Amino acid sequence: MFDHGDFDEHEHILFVCRADVGLRAIIALHDTRLGPALGGCRMWPHADTDSALADVLRLARGMTHKNALARLPFGGGKSLIVGDPRRDKSDALLDAFAEAVDSLGGRYVVAEDVGMTPADMQRLRKRTAYVSGVVGDPSPYTAHGVLVGLTAAVRLVQARDDLAGLRVAVQGLGAVGWKLAALLHEQGAVLVVADVDAGRVDAARNAFGARAMEPDAILGAEVDVLAPCALGAVLDAATIPQLRCAIVAGAANNQLATPADGARLAARGIVYVPDYVLNAGGVIAVAAEYQEQGSAAELDRRVAAIGETVRTILDRAAADGLSPATVAERAARAALPSRDGVPRAA
């Protein structure tokens, strides 16, 4: 475990097996110096344990950075239920998973992610209090935050005052990708879309006048902005040379397959907006729900602040000759207190 390529001093990793209900899950707490770990539960049919473990370790680490840069009093964690949510999910499985979350005594607060829904969070709440995202769907806040950050990047890179006519390729039309496409369409952007579900693609053609491409081919679309909104690790040594965009700004977690891929994008002159900065709107919303704090206006203000964070990171990257990925990671780590409780210097 300690030698796993994606292990990054994670504080606690819990493997859960309940064969009687078909539950195989991993809960990973990366860093809790800022507070209890807050992060979603993903349900996905990974083919093997190593790929499942790599996924949850990377996601948990990303949540530490996301929560730190969003200035939330939470650490980073994530959980993964191995299985097909359309076939394997059951009330008994969710109950058993909730009991595993509860066994951590509040060190981890779970919310929804890919393959899970607000209704599932309501089911978990029956067995544990350490759950958020019960009241409403956080995906509109995620999509809005992505739009805010994407707009900030476009203003800096292309000196545009609006998005009218901006060519954007949206890879993935799930809960967040669809809402982002709708918001971009409202702003006058010209859309290219892709999804594994042909029905969603057809709906986007009708609703937004979008042009369709295959999910893999869309990475090479000639556009102003590429917005990955499906699963992660789509940007690597093989795909980055194919990109024909000025900016990468999307909602998917862990878009870079390796840390070196941030430098690869910068070497090509492509501005990458770090995903955990851009997609923080959802966790800002579930944190507010869990804490029972803040008005709707305050929540909107905090999501809108993603734009200023993006501007700061991109400005600093340009000034220091570093990739935005490097600048964002350094800023996130600087926001964490040291192990002895003394704040680190930025």
N, C-alpha and C positions, 0 to 999 in steps of 0.2 A: 504493500500500500504506500509506504513512505517513498518508494522509488518510482511510483507511477508518474508518467510524463506530465500529467495535469495536476498533480498534488502540489499545493502552494501553502504549506503550513496550515492546512485546514484544521480547525480546532476539534471537530467532532464529526464522525461519519458513522451513521447508523444503518445497518443492513437489516431489513425487516422481511421475514418470511412467515406467511400464514397459509400453508398449503390447503387447509380446509376451506378457505374462501378464494384461493387462487391469487393471493397477494404476494408479490415480490416488489420491494420498494427500497429506495436508498434516500436517506435524508442527510444532506451535507451542510454543516455550519462552517463557513469559512472564517469569519472574524466577527466577534461580538463586542469589540472595544467601545463602539458607539451606542450599544444597546442590544436588545434581543435581535436575533437574526430574522429578517423579514424577507420573504421571497415565495414565489409561486410554486405550485405543484404541477408538474407536467406528466401526462400519461401518454406513453409512446411505445410502440412494439419494437424495441431494440432487439437486434438479432443475437447479441451476446452480452455478457456481463461487462466486458471491457469497454464496449462502446457506450453502454448505459452509464458506467462509472465516469468515463471521460466527459460525457454530456453534463452530468450533475455537478461534477467538480468545477468545470468551466463556468457553468451557470451561477453557482454559488459565489465564485470569485467575482464575477461580473456584478452580482448584487451588492457586494461590499463597496465596489467602486461607484455603482449607481446611487446607492443610498447616501454615501459620503458626499458626492458632488451635488446631490439634491438637498443637502443639509438636513437630512432626516435623522432622528435619534434612534436609528436602528442599524444593526450590523447586517451582514450578508449571509444568506442561506438559500437553499433550494432543495426541492425534493422531486423524486421521479418514481412513478409507478410504471413498472414494465408491463405493457399490455396494449391491446387495441381498444381504445375507448368506445368504439362502436359495438364491440363484441364481448369484451371481458369485464366491463364495468358493472358493478352490482352494489346494492345497498350494503350487503355484508362485507364486501371488499372495502368500501368507503368507511364503514364503521371500524374495521380493523386498522385501517390506515390512520383514522382519527385517534385511535387509542395509542398508536405509536407516537404521533405528534404530542399527545397529552403526556406521554411518559417522559418527555424532555422538560416538563415543568415550566414552560413559558420561555425557554431559551430560543425557541423557534416559533414564529407566527406564520401560518400558511395562508396563501391566497391562490387564486386560479392562474393557470397558464395553459399552454396548448393541450387540448384534449380534456380540459376540465371546464366547468361552467359555474355561474353563480348558484344554480340549484344544487350542484355538488358541494359547494361551500356551506350551503344551508344544512345539508346532510351531515357534514363534518361537525358543524356547530352543536349537533345533538350529543356528541361524545367529547368535545373539547371546546374550551373557551378561546383557545389560541388560534383563531382563524379570522380573516377579514375578507372583504369582497363579497359579503353576504347580501348587503342591501341593494347594490346596483352593479352594473357592468362597468369595469374600469377601462375597457377598450376605447371609448370615446376620448378619454383623457390622454391615453397613450397616443392615439392618432393626432389629437390636437397638438400635443407636445412635439411630435415629429414634424408637423406642418410648421410650427413656430421656429424650430431649429433649422429646418430645411430652408425656410425663407431667409433666416439670418445668414446662412451660408451663401445663398444665391446673391444676396445684397453685397456681401463682401467680395465674392469671387467674380461676379458678373456685373456689379454696379447697377442692378436693376431695382426699381422701386416697386414692382409688382410681378406677379407670376403669369400674366397674360401671355400666351404663346409659348411658355416654357415647356420644353419637351421632357417628360418624366416617364421612366420605365418602372412600373410597379411589379415586382416579382412576388406573387403570393396575394391572394384575395380572401384571406381569412377575416376574422373579426376586425383586426386593426388595419390590414391592407385594404379592405373594402372601404372602410371609413376614411382612410387617408386618400384613396382615389376619389371619393366623393368630395372631400374638402378641396383637393387640387382642382377638380373639375369646376367647382364653384368659383375658384380663383382664376379660371380661364386657361389652365394648363392643358397641353395636348398630351394624351395618355397612350402609352403602350403597356399592355398588361399580359400576365401569364399566371396560370394556376394549373395544378394537376386535375382540378375539377372543371371539366369543359362547360358545365352549366353556369358556373360563376363567371367564366370568361365571356360566354354569350350574354349574360346579364350585364356585364360591364360594357360590352359593345353597344347594347341597347340604351343603357342609362347614361353613359359618358361619351359615346362616340369613339370608344377606344379601339386601337388596333391591337390584334392578338399576335402573340408569339409563343413558342414553346418555352417551358420554364428554364431549360438550360440555355437556349439560344438567346433569351432576352438579356443575358449578361453582356452580350456583344452589340446590343441595340445602339444606334447612333442617336444619342440624346444628350440633354444638358445634365440631367440628374438620373442616377440609378438608385432606386429605392428597394433594397432587399427587404421583404416583409414575410418571408417564409421561415425555414429553418436556417441554422447557422452554418459557418465554415464554407460559405460559397466563394469567398475571396481567397485565392491561394496562388501558388506559383504557376499553375496551369491556366487559371481563368483571368488573372489580372492583366496579362498581355493582350487579352481579347477585348478589354473594356474600351468603349468609345464614348466616354462621358467626361464631364469636367468635375463632377461632384458625386460622391457616394453618400447617400443620407437615407437610411431606411429604419424600419422598426424591428427587424430580426435581431435576436440576441447572438452574440459571438460570431459576427460576420467574418472576422479574420480567422483563417484556419490556424495560423501561428503568429506570434508576435512580429516575426520578420515581415509579414505581409503588409503591415502599416508602412514600413519603410519602402516596400516595393511600390505601393500606391504613390507615395510621395516622390519617388524617383521618376515616376511617369508623369508627374505634375497633376495628379488627380487628388483633389481635396476630399479626404475621408472624415466624415463627422462621426466620432466614436459612438457606437450604438447605445452604450449604457448611459451616455449623456442625453441622447436624442429621445430614447423611449422611456424616460423616467416618469412621464405623466401618470401612468397606471399605478405605479407604486406610491406616488405622491397621494393619489386618491385613496388607495387602500390603507395607507398610513393614517390619513385623516379620519377615515371611518373607524379604524381600530382605536385611535386615541379619543374619538368623539370630540374632536376639536376643529374649529375653523368653519367659517361660513362658506357658502358657495362662491362668493366673491373672492374670499381669501384663497380658496382652492384654485380658482382661475388665475389669480395673480401668481401663485407659486408655479403653476404649469407654464405661464407666460415667461417666467424667469429663465426657462430653459434656453430661450433665445439669447439672453445675455451671457449665459455660461458658454454657449457655442461660440459667440463672438470673442469672448476672452480667450478660449482655447485656440481658436484659429489665428487670432492676432499674435498670441505668444509663440505659436508654432512658426509663423512667418518671420517673426522678429529673431527667434533663436535658431532658425534653420533646422528645426526638428519636425518630425511627423506629428500630426494632431493626436495620433494614438499614444505616442510617448508622452506628450504634454499632459494629456488627460490622465494617464496612469500615474504620473508623478504627482499631479494635483490631488488625485484621489488618495494616494498613500500619505501625502502631506496632511490631509484632513483627518487622518486617524491619530489618536493619541498614542504615544509610545507605550510599551508594555508596563512601564512603571507609573503611568498616568500623567506624565508631563507631555503637553502638546508638542508635536514636531514643528520644525521650521518649514515654511513653504519652499 
